[in-house]
Amino acid sequence: MASVFTRRIFAYILDFFVVSAFMWIVSYLCSLIMNPYDSSAVYQFFPTVLPILILVYFIVLEKTKGATVGKALMYLEVRSRNGARINWAQSIVRNLSKVYWVPIIFDWLIGKFLGANNNRLLGSITKTVVIDELR
């Protein structure tokens, strides 16, 4: 079985596709309501819809289920360092860097540079870890 880090990357890619599908649906519905006569209007809603969906998706699923769709498929779960489920504040803060899919690279790089235990700065700040459910 692949390492937890590799599985986290695959989980993130899977989550990208899930959020992208929702983004297209929500953007299309918004464009139908706001400008039903211009089929290219759907693209105007991406910059607004995407960060909202990303935050809602990651925050709600990690808080309520302990994992996003990608993490669940990769048998990973987010927990507090003490083993408890994460709270709302932890979920919100640990997922702030996932907006627009780019800042997470800096979150990971800064975490690695500072020697963070779980490879991400915001994971260290919130005292959360991604655990392997297979163990």
Secondary structure by P-SEA (a helix, b strand, c coil): cccaaaaaaaaaaaaaaaaaaaaaaaaaaaaaaccccccccccccccaaaaaaaaaaaaaaaaaccccaaaaaabbbbbccccccccaaaaaaaacccccccaaaaaaaaaaaaccccccaaaaaacbbbbcccc
